[in-house]
Amino acid sequence: MKVNPKNLILDLMLATGDKPMTARDAILAGSLFHMSENSLRVTLARLSAAGLIEAAERGAYRLGPAATDLAGEVATWRTMESRLRAWQGSYIVVHCGALGRSDRAAPQRRERALQMMGLRLLERGLYIRPDNMESDLDEVRQRLYKLGLDRNAAVFRASGLDPAREAVVHQLWNGQALTRTYRQLRVELEQWLARADQLPLDAAARESFLLGGKAIHQLVFDPLLPEPFVDTRERHAFIQAVHHFDEAGRAIWNRFFASVADTPPALHLTPQPAELETLNE
């Protein structure tokens, strides 16, 4: 995964949580990826002008109003399993056929919201997914709105599909491929952690950023399907591995900042490039 100053800075903003991130920390992190101080400062200025970040104090920044809602949703990967429940055979459906096209950016925001919530196109203007998420349908609506779905889109539950459409729905996701991905990424994370102590600190920080980003990107865009669509035990094992990797990554990044700074490091979370690059997809 290629890292550029924009997604690096946005990710660091998410990593610091409510704590402002200094330009100095961004420059130190950028040095791991051979980014110049000038390019990082220019990117900070551009992100600030776009409202994605804002000044918190002299030389320090936090997420801006254009980023906070979506960033909060993206960060929920840490608690995603708590939102799931047993599937009873019904579906969540979103109808977009009557939505206007006057806002040229709306279709891109809409598609991102639908993808991030695991909805797939069944028929023209009609998106669907198994109803195994929050029991309160209004919570699903509000999450879709925060992610960018038009507020006049119809969001509802449906059941009793005819056999032909039921069969089509089960083909909208490649469950076997998803299960293989869970297994492969889990093994990759575990094998990296097994040798992490042998790596130089800067290499460990850089590699944990990249590998952790790949794993979190999978979680952020994972449809969170129930059985029998995927093997949920494999997904659970993968999520547990990501949490373990994130904890190890925090320690590595804190040691990195401590090794290059005269003051205690400002970051307390693992920077993961996939989390906030979704803001601009």
C-alpha positions as CSV (number, residue, x, y, z in Angstrom):
1,M,0.0,0.0,0.0
2,K,1.5,3.3,-1.1
3,V,1.7,6.0,1.6
4,N,1.5,9.6,0.7
5,P,1.7,12.7,2.9
6,K,-2.1,13.2,2.8
7,N,-3.2,9.8,4.0
8,L,-0.3,9.7,6.5
9,I,-1.3,12.9,8.1
10,L,-5.1,12.1,8.2
11,D,-4.3,8.7,9.7
12,L,-2.1,10.3,12.4
13,M,-5.0,12.6,13.2
14,L,-7.2,9.6,13.9
15,A,-4.5,7.9,15.8
16,T,-4.2,10.8,18.3
17,G,-7.9,10.8,19.1
18,D,-8.8,13.9,21.0
19,K,-5.2,14.8,21.5
20,P,-3.8,17.4,19.0
21,M,-1.0,16.1,16.7
22,T,2.0,18.3,16.3
23,A,3.5,19.1,12.9
24,R,6.7,17.8,14.4
25,D,5.2,14.3,14.9
26,A,3.9,14.3,11.4
27,I,7.4,15.1,10.1
28,L,9.0,12.4,12.2
29,A,6.5,9.9,10.9
30,G,7.0,11.1,7.4
31,S,10.7,10.5,7.7
32,L,10.0,6.7,7.8
33,F,8.6,7.0,4.2
34,H,11.3,9.4,2.8
35,M,8.8,12.3,2.8
36,S,10.4,15.8,3.0
37,E,9.5,18.2,5.7
38,N,8.4,20.7,3.1
39,S,5.9,18.2,1.5
40,L,4.4,17.5,4.9
41,R,4.0,21.1,5.8
42,V,2.4,21.9,2.4
43,T,0.0,19.0,2.9
44,L,-0.9,20.2,6.4
45,A,-1.8,23.6,4.9
46,R,-3.9,22.1,2.1
47,L,-5.8,19.8,4.4
48,S,-6.5,22.7,6.7
49,A,-7.9,24.7,3.8
50,A,-10.1,21.8,2.8
51,G,-11.6,21.6,6.4
52,L,-10.2,18.1,6.9
53,I,-8.0,19.3,9.7
54,E,-7.9,22.4,11.8
55,A,-5.4,24.2,14.1
56,A,-5.8,23.1,17.7
57,E,-2.9,25.2,19.1
58,R,0.3,26.7,17.7
59,G,2.0,24.0,15.6
60,A,-0.7,21.3,16.4
61,Y,-3.7,20.0,14.6
62,R,-6.8,17.9,15.0
63,L,-9.5,16.6,12.6
64,G,-11.6,19.3,11.1
65,P,-15.4,19.4,10.6
66,A,-15.2,17.9,7.1
67,A,-13.7,14.7,8.6
68,T,-15.0,14.1,12.1
69,D,-18.3,12.3,11.4
70,L,-16.8,9.8,8.9
71,A,-13.7,9.4,11.0
72,G,-15.8,8.4,14.0
73,E,-17.6,5.8,11.9
74,V,-14.4,4.4,10.4
75,A,-12.9,4.1,13.9
76,T,-15.7,1.8,15.0
77,W,-13.8,-1.2,13.5
78,R,-12.6,-1.7,17.1
79,T,-16.1,-2.6,18.3
80,M,-17.6,-3.9,15.1
81,E,-18.4,-7.4,16.5
82,S,-20.5,-5.9,19.3
83,R,-22.9,-4.5,16.6
84,L,-23.6,-8.0,15.1
85,R,-26.5,-10.3,16.0
86,A,-27.9,-13.7,14.8
87,W,-29.4,-13.6,11.4
88,Q,-33.1,-14.5,11.2
89,G,-33.3,-14.5,7.4
90,S,-34.5,-10.9,6.7
91,Y,-32.6,-8.1,4.9
92,I,-31.8,-4.4,5.2
93,V,-32.7,-2.7,1.9
94,V,-31.9,0.8,0.6
95,H,-33.8,2.2,-2.4
96,C,-31.9,4.9,-4.3
97,G,-33.8,4.9,-7.5
98,A,-35.6,8.2,-6.8
99,L,-32.6,10.1,-5.7
100,G,-31.6,13.2,-7.7
101,R,-28.3,13.8,-9.4
102,S,-28.0,17.6,-9.0
103,D,-25.1,17.2,-6.5
104,R,-22.3,15.7,-8.6
105,A,-20.5,14.4,-5.6
106,A,-23.5,12.7,-4.1
107,P,-23.3,9.4,-6.1
108,Q,-19.7,8.9,-4.9
109,R,-20.6,9.6,-1.3
110,R,-23.6,7.3,-1.6
111,E,-21.6,4.4,-3.1
112,R,-19.0,4.7,-0.4
113,A,-21.7,4.6,2.3
114,L,-23.4,1.6,0.8
115,Q,-20.1,-0.3,0.4
116,M,-18.9,0.5,3.9
117,M,-22.2,-0.9,5.3
118,G,-21.9,-4.1,3.2
119,L,-24.9,-3.4,0.9
120,R,-24.8,-4.7,-2.7
121,L,-26.8,-3.9,-5.8
122,L,-29.7,-6.4,-6.2
123,E,-31.6,-4.5,-8.9
124,R,-31.5,-1.0,-10.4
125,G,-31.5,1.4,-7.5
126,L,-32.1,-1.4,-4.9
127,Y,-29.3,-2.4,-2.5
128,I,-29.5,-5.2,0.0
129,R,-27.6,-7.0,2.8
130,P,-28.5,-9.5,5.5
131,D,-30.1,-8.0,8.6
132,N,-27.6,-9.1,11.2
133,M,-26.5,-5.6,12.4
134,E,-28.0,-3.3,15.0
135,S,-31.5,-4.3,16.1
136,D,-32.7,-0.7,15.8
137,L,-33.2,0.1,12.2
138,D,-32.9,3.8,12.9
139,E,-29.3,3.2,14.0
140,V,-28.5,1.7,10.6
141,R,-30.1,4.7,8.9
142,Q,-28.1,7.2,11.0
143,R,-24.8,5.3,10.3
144,L,-25.6,5.4,6.5
145,Y,-26.3,9.1,6.7
146,K,-23.1,9.8,8.5
147,L,-21.2,7.8,5.9
148,G,-22.7,9.9,3.1
149,L,-26.1,8.4,2.0
150,D,-28.7,10.9,0.9
151,R,-31.1,11.5,3.8
152,N,-34.2,11.0,1.6
153,A,-33.1,7.5,0.6
154,A,-35.5,4.8,1.7
155,V,-34.0,2.4,4.3
156,F,-36.2,-0.5,5.4
157,R,-36.3,-4.2,6.4
158,A,-37.6,-6.8,4.0
159,S,-38.3,-10.6,4.1
160,G,-40.1,-13.1,2.0
161,L,-38.1,-12.8,-1.2
162,D,-39.1,-15.1,-4.0
163,P,-36.7,-18.1,-4.5
164,A,-35.1,-16.6,-7.6
165,R,-34.2,-13.3,-5.9
166,E,-33.1,-15.1,-2.7
167,A,-30.7,-17.1,-4.8
168,V,-29.4,-14.0,-6.5
169,V,-28.8,-12.3,-3.1
170,H,-26.6,-15.2,-2.0
171,Q,-24.4,-14.6,-5.0
172,L,-23.8,-10.9,-4.3
173,W,-20.8,-11.6,-2.1
174,N,-18.0,-14.1,-2.6
175,G,-18.1,-15.7,0.9
176,Q,-15.4,-18.2,0.2
177,A,-13.0,-15.5,-0.9
178,L,-13.8,-13.5,2.2
179,T,-13.1,-16.4,4.5
180,R,-9.8,-17.1,2.7
181,T,-8.9,-13.5,3.2
182,Y,-9.6,-13.6,6.9
183,R,-7.4,-16.7,7.2
184,Q,-4.5,-15.4,5.1
185,L,-4.4,-11.9,6.7
186,R,-4.5,-13.5,10.2
187,V,-1.6,-15.7,9.4
188,E,0.3,-12.8,7.9
189,L,-0.2,-10.7,11.0
190,E,0.8,-13.5,13.3
191,Q,3.9,-14.3,11.4
192,W,5.0,-10.7,11.3
193,L,4.6,-10.3,15.1
194,A,6.6,-13.5,15.6
195,R,9.7,-11.8,14.0
196,A,9.0,-8.1,14.9
197,D,11.5,-8.0,17.8
198,Q,14.3,-8.9,15.3
199,L,13.6,-5.8,13.2
200,P,15.3,-2.4,13.5
201,L,12.8,0.0,15.2
202,D,12.3,2.2,12.2
203,A,11.6,-0.8,10.0
204,A,9.2,-2.2,12.5
205,A,7.3,1.0,12.7
206,R,7.1,1.4,8.9
207,E,6.1,-2.2,8.3
208,S,3.5,-2.3,11.1
209,F,1.9,0.9,9.6
210,L,1.6,-0.8,6.2
211,L,0.5,-4.3,7.3
212,G,-1.8,-2.9,9.9
213,G,-3.3,-0.6,7.3
214,K,-4.0,-3.5,4.9
215,A,-5.8,-5.4,7.7
216,I,-7.8,-2.5,8.9
217,H,-8.9,-1.7,5.3
218,Q,-10.3,-5.2,5.2
219,L,-12.3,-4.6,8.4
220,V,-13.5,-1.1,7.4
221,F,-15.0,-2.4,4.1
222,D,-15.9,-5.9,5.3
223,P,-19.6,-6.6,4.8
224,L,-19.8,-8.4,8.2
225,L,-21.9,-11.2,6.8
226,P,-23.5,-13.9,8.9
227,E,-23.4,-17.6,8.5
228,P,-23.9,-19.3,6.0
229,F,-22.4,-16.5,3.8
230,V,-19.0,-16.6,5.5
231,D,-17.2,-18.6,8.2
232,T,-17.8,-16.3,11.1
233,R,-15.3,-18.2,13.3
234,E,-12.5,-17.3,10.8
235,R,-13.6,-13.6,10.9
236,H,-13.6,-13.6,14.7
237,A,-10.1,-15.0,14.7
238,F,-8.9,-12.4,12.2
239,I,-10.5,-9.5,14.2
240,Q,-8.8,-10.8,17.4
241,A,-5.4,-10.9,15.5
242,V,-5.9,-7.3,14.3
243,H,-6.5,-6.1,17.9
244,H,-3.4,-7.9,19.0
245,F,-1.4,-6.4,16.1
246,D,-2.8,-3.0,16.9
247,E,-1.6,-3.3,20.5
248,A,1.8,-4.3,19.5
249,G,1.9,-1.5,16.9
250,R,1.1,1.1,19.5
251,A,4.1,0.0,21.5
252,I,6.4,0.1,18.5
253,W,5.3,3.5,17.4
254,N,5.6,4.9,21.0
255,R,9.1,3.5,21.1
256,F,9.9,5.1,17.8
257,F,8.8,8.6,18.8
258,A,10.6,8.3,22.1
259,S,13.8,7.3,20.3
260,V,13.8,10.4,18.1
261,A,12.3,13.0,20.4
262,D,13.5,14.8,23.4
263,T,10.0,14.9,24.9
264,P,7.6,12.1,25.5
265,P,5.8,10.9,22.3
266,A,2.4,12.4,21.5
267,L,0.8,9.4,19.9
268,H,-1.1,6.7,21.9
269,L,-2.6,4.7,19.0
270,T,-1.2,2.8,16.1
271,P,-1.3,4.9,12.9
272,Q,-3.1,2.8,10.3
273,P,-3.2,4.3,6.7
274,A,-6.4,2.6,5.7
275,E,-8.6,4.2,8.3
276,L,-8.8,7.8,7.1
277,E,-7.9,7.3,3.5
278,T,-11.5,6.2,3.1
279,L,-12.4,9.9,3.6
280,N,-11.3,10.5,0.0
281,E,-12.4,7.3,-1.8
